[in-house]
Structure formats: structure tokens, C-alpha cells
Amino acid sequence: MKDFKNKTVWITGASDGIGKELSIQLADRGARVILSSRNVEKLNAVCAQLKGDDHVVYPMDLLKTEEIPQATENLLTQVGDIHILINNAGITQRSLTVDTDLSVDRKIMELDYFAPIVMTKAMLNHMIARGNGSIVTISSVAGKVGVPMRSAYCAAKHAIIGFMGSLRAEIHRHGIHVLIVAPGSTHTNISINAIEGDGKVHGVTDPAIANGLPVSIVAKKTIEAIIKQKSEIIIANKRESRLALLYRLAPEMVIKKLRNMRVT
Ligand SMILES: NC(=O)c1ccc[n+]([C@@H]2O[C@H](COP(=O)([O-])OP(=O)(O)OC[C@H]3O[C@@H](n4cnc5c(N)ncnc54)[C@H](OP(=O)(O)O)[C@@H]3O)[C@@H](O)[C@H]2O)c1
């Protein structure tokens, strides 16, 4: 793929953070963007910022996974071909496992794992029939290494990498590209929107997030990986990239470090 002219890209979680920045940068590169998330006002505000005038705001609550297949059919009827799906919407956690209610594990799993797989399945036949397409999913460095205070989040982000790996092998023959993006700490509202063990919103920007990568870099590298049809990329500072790499090479060393790791 050379550019995004005549390409329609559907982005979940487009109202804020990484999804908002992906929308802006993809529109700058000529894409038509379909923006989804729950907050219509915020989606409209992002849409108004985009270069070009054929973008579409398509509000969805992805926790209502049972509504996704019909919503996808309706969208395809409305907009025609969708060439790239970016499963970006997500929520994280700030709690020890021992303090985490099962409803929190289920909520995170529903949004960070089941929603992207339902979205992907809803788009598959459409992409297979056309013989091309890209399915991009924003996982995390927490999908590569299990870190403290994030057991549900790490579980969902690991699970989606496994699902997409399997799917990638199955659908390459149909011309469909599958990309996993694993960002490290990125400066967004993610920790403000994170949930604690009892389901309460965390409401605080933690230091690692405040000092995280700018969304502009994460979006730019994600877009470059789509163009180059990469399978998986880690976008993180040196410390977090090294953690993911070391975990593959010398897991016991990292496991010992993680016992004393300070995570908020
Ligand atoms: N920031 C980081 O440090 C970091 C690191 C690694 C991976 N990630 C991943 O990157 C992705 C984007 O995160 P972010 O940092 O940009 O977070 P963010 O600023 O909190 O944005 C989250 C987005 O998800 C949407 N969303 C939340 N619940 C939703 C629901 N039920 N239905 C539909 N949309 C929903 C939100 O929109 P509405 O409120 O309008 O619904 C918002 O647009 C996530 O998958 C996250 O796990 C982030």
C-alpha cells in the first residue's frame, strides 16, 4: 500500500487519545475516516478537525457486543467498502488482582478482547469477498508481559494478540493483512478513564502516562506499519521496549524484576 487515497478506514475509540490522532493523521494522508465510540459530541468535534469532507461519525457502545454485527451491516450499506479496520477502543485497570471484582475482569475482557473480535468477524466476509483489507488492533506492551495492577488488562491484551496471530495465518491467502500494535505508556486520558477493583473510575493521570510517548508518534508509527504491511510492532520508550524483548529472551530475569516493579 502506498497511500490512503480512496481508502476508507474505520476507527474505534476515535473520540480521544490514540484513535483521535490516528483519525487526524489518516485524514491528512487522504483517507476517508469512519469515527466510532460512544460520545457523539466528541466524535463530531474530531470529525470537524479532519482534512476532507466525506468522513462519517458512527456512534457505537462496543460493550454492547451483540449489536455490532447488525451495526456493521448497516454501516457497510451506508458507506460501501471499508478497507481498513482499526480496533483501538479500550479501557485499562488500576488494581491488584486480590482487590478486583470479577465484574471488572469481565468488563475489560468485553471491551478489549470480545469487542475487537466481534468487529473483526463482522468485517471478515466483506474483506474476503473483496480480496483485500487490513485489520489493525491496538494491543499493548501489557499484552506481551504481565505487569502488576493490570491482570485483567494484560489478560485481554495478551488474548487479542493470540487471536490475531491465528487469524493472520488463516486469512493471508485472502489478501488480508493483520497488524498488532503494542504501544507502551502513551500520553492520553487512559489512566483517567481506567477502572479500579470495585469498578470506580481511577480519574488520575499517572506519572508513567503523563511522561508517556506523544500520541503523534504512536499514530505515525502505526500508519507506517499499515503501509509496510507489518505483522506486529512495539512502539515504546527504551525501558518498556527492552522489558518486552528481555521477557522473550530471558523470562526469569524479568519475572524477578516485576516482583518489585513500582506500577501505579
Ligand atoms: N495510552 C496508553 O498508555 C496505551 C498503551 C498501550 C495501549 N493502549 C491502548 O490504546 C487504545 C487507545 O487508548 P487511549 O490511550 O487512546 O485511551 P483513551 O484516551 O482513554 O481513549 C479510549 C477511547 O476508547 C473509547 N471507548 C471507551 N469505552 C468505549 C465503549 N464502551 N465503546 C466504544 N468506545 C469506547 C473512548 O471513547 P468514548 O468515551 O467516546 O466511548 C475513547 O475514544 C486502547 O486499546 C488502549 O488499551 C494505550
The ligand as an SDF file (V2000), in Angstrom:
LIG
                    3D

 48 52  0  0  0  0  0  0  0  0999 V2000
   -2.2860    5.2540   26.4670 N   0  0  0  0  0  0  0  0  0  0  0  0
   -1.5110    4.2120   26.7110 C   0  0  0  0  0  0  0  0  0  0  0  0
   -0.5600    4.2760   27.5230 O   0  0  0  0  0  0  0  0  0  0  0  0
   -1.7410    2.9230   25.9710 C   0  0  0  0  0  0  0  0  0  0  0  0
   -0.6950    1.9770   25.9870 C   0  0  0  0  0  0  0  0  0  0  0  0
   -0.8840    0.7760   25.3390 C   0  0  0  0  0  0  0  0  0  0  0  0
   -2.0710    0.5200   24.6740 C   0  0  0  0  0  0  0  0  0  0  0  0
   -3.0710    1.4510   24.6890 N   0  0  0  0  0  0  0  0  0  0  0  0
   -4.3120    1.1030   24.0170 C   0  0  0  0  0  0  0  0  0  0  0  0
   -4.6100    2.0850   23.0560 O   0  0  0  0  0  0  0  0  0  0  0  0
   -6.0220    2.1340   22.8480 C   0  0  0  0  0  0  0  0  0  0  0  0
   -6.4850    3.5810   22.9380 C   0  0  0  0  0  0  0  0  0  0  0  0
   -6.2240    4.0470   24.2570 O   0  0  0  0  0  0  0  0  0  0  0  0
   -6.0060    5.5810   24.6120 P   0  0  0  0  0  0  0  0  0  0  0  0
   -4.7540    5.6540   25.3640 O   0  0  0  0  0  0  0  0  0  0  0  0
   -6.1890    6.4350   23.4270 O   0  0  0  0  0  0  0  0  0  0  0  0
   -7.1950    5.7640   25.6790 O   0  0  0  0  0  0  0  0  0  0  0  0
   -8.3050    6.9150   25.9040 P   0  0  0  0  0  0  0  0  0  0  0  0
   -7.7090    8.2420   25.6790 O   0  0  0  0  0  0  0  0  0  0  0  0
   -8.9260    6.5810   27.2120 O   0  0  0  0  0  0  0  0  0  0  0  0
   -9.3380    6.6440   24.7300 O   0  0  0  0  0  0  0  0  0  0  0  0
  -10.1530    5.4980   24.7560 C   0  0  0  0  0  0  0  0  0  0  0  0
  -11.1260    5.5390   23.5860 C   0  0  0  0  0  0  0  0  0  0  0  0
  -11.9600    4.3650   23.6780 O   0  0  0  0  0  0  0  0  0  0  0  0
  -13.3210    4.7650   23.5700 C   0  0  0  0  0  0  0  0  0  0  0  0
  -14.1910    3.8750   24.3480 N   0  0  0  0  0  0  0  0  0  0  0  0
  -14.1370    3.6030   25.6800 C   0  0  0  0  0  0  0  0  0  0  0  0
  -15.1440    2.7910   26.0190 N   0  0  0  0  0  0  0  0  0  0  0  0
  -15.8610    2.5400   24.8890 C   0  0  0  0  0  0  0  0  0  0  0  0
  -17.0320    1.7940   24.6010 C   0  0  0  0  0  0  0  0  0  0  0  0
  -17.7060    1.1190   25.5630 N   0  0  0  0  0  0  0  0  0  0  0  0
  -17.4910    1.7660   23.3270 N   0  0  0  0  0  0  0  0  0  0  0  0
  -16.8380    2.4510   22.3470 C   0  0  0  0  0  0  0  0  0  0  0  0
  -15.7260    3.1680   22.5490 N   0  0  0  0  0  0  0  0  0  0  0  0
  -15.2540    3.2210   23.8150 C   0  0  0  0  0  0  0  0  0  0  0  0
  -13.3550    6.1910   24.1500 C   0  0  0  0  0  0  0  0  0  0  0  0
  -14.4180    6.9370   23.5890 O   0  0  0  0  0  0  0  0  0  0  0  0
  -15.8500    7.2450   24.2580 P   0  0  0  0  0  0  0  0  0  0  0  0
  -15.6110    7.6350   25.6760 O   0  0  0  0  0  0  0  0  0  0  0  0
  -16.3830    8.3530   23.3720 O   0  0  0  0  0  0  0  0  0  0  0  0
  -16.6470    5.9910   24.1090 O   0  0  0  0  0  0  0  0  0  0  0  0
  -12.0410    6.7570   23.6260 C   0  0  0  0  0  0  0  0  0  0  0  0
  -12.2110    7.2450   22.3200 O   0  0  0  0  0  0  0  0  0  0  0  0
   -6.6340    1.2150   23.9090 C   0  0  0  0  0  0  0  0  0  0  0  0
   -6.9450   -0.0360   23.3490 O   0  0  0  0  0  0  0  0  0  0  0  0
   -5.5220    1.0840   24.9280 C   0  0  0  0  0  0  0  0  0  0  0  0
   -5.6070   -0.1220   25.6730 O   0  0  0  0  0  0  0  0  0  0  0  0
   -2.9160    2.6490   25.3080 C   0  0  0  0  0  0  0  0  0  0  0  0
  1  2  1  0
  2  3  2  0
  2  4  1  0
  4  5  1  0
  4 48  2  0
  5  6  2  0
  6  7  1  0
  7  8  2  0
  8  9  1  0
  8 48  1  0
  9 10  1  0
  9 46  1  0
 10 11  1  0
 11 12  1  0
 11 44  1  0
 12 13  1  0
 13 14  1  0
 14 15  2  0
 14 16  1  0
 14 17  1  0
 17 18  1  0
 18 19  2  0
 18 20  1  0
 18 21  1  0
 21 22  1  0
 22 23  1  0
 23 24  1  0
 23 42  1  0
 24 25  1  0
 25 26  1  0
 25 36  1  0
 26 27  1  0
 26 35  1  0
 27 28  2  0
 28 29  1  0
 29 30  1  0
 29 35  2  0
 30 31  1  0
 30 32  2  0
 32 33  1  0
 33 34  2  0
 34 35  1  0
 36 37  1  0
 36 42  1  0
 37 38  1  0
 38 39  2  0
 38 40  1  0
 38 41  1  0
 42 43  1  0
 44 45  1  0
 44 46  1  0
 46 47  1  0
M  CHG  2   8   1  16  -1
M  END
$$$$
